[in-house]
Amino acid sequence: MKFAVIGGTGLIGSQVVKNLNAAGQEAVPHSQSTGVDVISGQGLEEAVAGADVVVNLTNSPTFDEASPAFFQASMDNLLAAAHKGGVGHFVILSIVGADQVAELDYYRAKVLQEDLLAAGPIPYSIVRATQFMEFIDAVLSWTADGDTVRLPATPIQPIAAKDVAAAVTDVAAGTPLNGMRNIGGPEVFALDELGRITLSHKGDSRTVVTDPTAGMFAVVKGDVLTDKDAHLAPTHYADWLS
Ligand SMILES: NC(=O)c1ccc[n+]([C@@H]2O[C@H](COP(=O)([O-])OP(=O)(O)OC[C@H]3O[C@@H](n4cnc5c(N)ncnc54)[C@H](OP(=O)(O)O)[C@@H]3O)[C@@H](O)[C@H]2O)c1
């Protein structure tokens, strides 16, 4: 089968392209660096022409109030191009519990992306993942100040990007779910504790101060973990750190 992987040069997209091609499929990565822009629409019709499956792994450049406009415009353009091209399966990657955190612009933007896909004309699949292990350093940097990092005790279920890519590859190569699949890492940590484990592993002497008001995850209070029956990814955080 032919796959157009939009955002196929990013953290997850590049691994999905690699996985699909290694499995004997024909996957082509597209992004601004290959001349495709999901916001202006430049190069989109050519990118999806002849594809059986579109996998959209683009991301908004910011997580703030500009993010809903990114997902609205990108999905409008991509759905129109994919429909015109006769694409039979459209896959996106969202966030477990995205609908539980209406306070965050970025989570609202991801729900908007899901809703646009589900309301559109193309059979679809939504993979929802918990927070990527690769994202934890960025989370720590947001509230770092001198010798301290302030973090709330919000529950986090980190998953390795390679496990996310494996799940997206699996779903993309299957029949459309016309629904959602949740995936998460094998362990749940309080974010402040995860920060301590991470700094300690790196020999970083900064102190994590528990602060229920600190950073984007302070408002994440709803159900943002996979349920207990979900299939959990294999990579443990300690092994990933090593
Ligand atoms: N971080 C998490 O913990 C987490 C959890 C669950 C789900 N997700 C979702 O996972 C998805 C993929 O994330 P990621 O970390 O792999 O993203 P990433 O590494 O930032 O990659 C984003 C990709 O999108 C492309 N892109 C950005 N703007 C574009 C545009 N205007 N036109 C065309 N391509 C564009 C980028 O390439 P160019 O810059 O060359 O265009 C790149 O290939 C996101 O949708 C995110 O919401 C993330």
PDBQT file of the ligand as one rigid body, heavy atoms in Angstrom, charges set to zero:
ROOT
HETATM    1  N1  LIG A 301       4.443  15.334  22.761  1.00  0.00    +0.000 N 
HETATM    2  C1  LIG A 301       3.607  14.425  23.258  1.00  0.00    +0.000 C 
HETATM    3  O1  LIG A 301       3.824  13.931  24.369  1.00  0.00    +0.000 OA
HETATM    4  C2  LIG A 301       2.390  13.984  22.452  1.00  0.00    +0.000 A 
HETATM    5  C3  LIG A 301       1.481  13.102  23.032  1.00  0.00    +0.000 A 
HETATM    6  C4  LIG A 301       0.413  12.641  22.269  1.00  0.00    +0.000 A 
HETATM    7  C5  LIG A 301       0.262  13.077  20.943  1.00  0.00    +0.000 A 
HETATM    8  N2  LIG A 301       1.158  13.965  20.396  1.00  0.00    +0.000 N 
HETATM    9  C6  LIG A 301       0.968  14.372  18.967  1.00  0.00    +0.000 C 
HETATM   10  O2  LIG A 301       1.947  13.724  18.157  1.00  0.00    +0.000 OA
HETATM   11  C7  LIG A 301       2.011  14.413  16.899  1.00  0.00    +0.000 C 
HETATM   12  C8  LIG A 301       3.431  14.359  16.363  1.00  0.00    +0.000 C 
HETATM   13  O3  LIG A 301       4.319  14.973  17.300  1.00  0.00    +0.000 OA
HETATM   14  P1  LIG A 301       5.899  15.001  17.071  1.00  0.00    +0.000 P 
HETATM   15  O4  LIG A 301       6.512  15.241  18.411  1.00  0.00    +0.000 OA
HETATM   16  O5  LIG A 301       6.360  13.842  16.241  1.00  0.00    +0.000 OA
HETATM   17  O6  LIG A 301       6.046  16.349  16.216  1.00  0.00    +0.000 OA
HETATM   18  P2  LIG A 301       7.384  17.017  15.657  1.00  0.00    +0.000 P 
HETATM   19  O7  LIG A 301       8.599  16.185  15.952  1.00  0.00    +0.000 OA
HETATM   20  O8  LIG A 301       7.373  18.449  16.080  1.00  0.00    +0.000 OA
HETATM   21  O9  LIG A 301       7.173  16.945  14.077  1.00  0.00    +0.000 OA
HETATM   22  C9  LIG A 301       6.207  17.747  13.459  1.00  0.00    +0.000 C 
HETATM   23  C10 LIG A 301       6.251  17.484  11.957  1.00  0.00    +0.000 C 
HETATM   24  O10 LIG A 301       5.294  18.359  11.339  1.00  0.00    +0.000 OA
HETATM   25  C11 LIG A 301       5.927  19.051  10.260  1.00  0.00    +0.000 C 
HETATM   26  N3  LIG A 301       5.236  20.337  10.107  1.00  0.00    +0.000 N 
HETATM   27  C12 LIG A 301       5.098  21.332  11.021  1.00  0.00    +0.000 A 
HETATM   28  N4  LIG A 301       4.422  22.370  10.480  1.00  0.00    +0.000 NA
HETATM   29  C13 LIG A 301       4.108  21.992   9.202  1.00  0.00    +0.000 A 
HETATM   30  C14 LIG A 301       3.427  22.627   8.135  1.00  0.00    +0.000 A 
HETATM   31  N5  LIG A 301       2.925  23.879   8.250  1.00  0.00    +0.000 N 
HETATM   32  N6  LIG A 301       3.295  21.963   6.969  1.00  0.00    +0.000 NA
HETATM   33  C15 LIG A 301       3.824  20.714   6.800  1.00  0.00    +0.000 A 
HETATM   34  N7  LIG A 301       4.477  20.069   7.786  1.00  0.00    +0.000 NA
HETATM   35  C16 LIG A 301       4.622  20.697   8.967  1.00  0.00    +0.000 A 
HETATM   36  C17 LIG A 301       7.395  19.158  10.702  1.00  0.00    +0.000 C 
HETATM   37  O11 LIG A 301       8.306  19.335   9.643  1.00  0.00    +0.000 OA
HETATM   38  P3  LIG A 301       8.707  20.776   9.026  1.00  0.00    +0.000 P 
HETATM   39  O12 LIG A 301       9.077  21.637  10.201  1.00  0.00    +0.000 OA
HETATM   40  O13 LIG A 301       9.807  20.509   8.055  1.00  0.00    +0.000 OA
HETATM   41  O14 LIG A 301       7.478  21.235   8.348  1.00  0.00    +0.000 OA
HETATM   42  C18 LIG A 301       7.603  17.760  11.306  1.00  0.00    +0.000 C 
HETATM   43  O15 LIG A 301       7.820  16.816  10.270  1.00  0.00    +0.000 OA
HETATM   44  C19 LIG A 301       1.450  15.827  17.181  1.00  0.00    +0.000 C 
HETATM   45  O16 LIG A 301       0.269  16.020  16.437  1.00  0.00    +0.000 OA
HETATM   46  C20 LIG A 301       1.153  15.848  18.680  1.00  0.00    +0.000 C 
HETATM   47  O17 LIG A 301      -0.011  16.561  18.996  1.00  0.00    +0.000 OA
HETATM   48  C21 LIG A 301       2.208  14.404  21.124  1.00  0.00    +0.000 A 
ENDROOT
TORSDOF 0
